[in-house]
């Protein structure tokens, strides 16, 4: 599809998504704490240290966090 074939709304939506993606990448690059948490989670996943969604919900409910 050519840009000239897009409506203004379609082009704005594409630009908006691209900017959001770039901002998220920038945030993660800057926020070392968030980046560290993501990297830790990825290591846990690779090493098989996971729990089911049911277990997550049960733990949250047990802490009084609700569903």
Protein Blocks (a to p, Z undefined) as FASTA:
>chain_A
ZZklpcfklmmmmmmmmmmmmmmmmmmmmmmmlmmmmmmmmmmmmnopacdfklmmmmmm
mnonoZZ
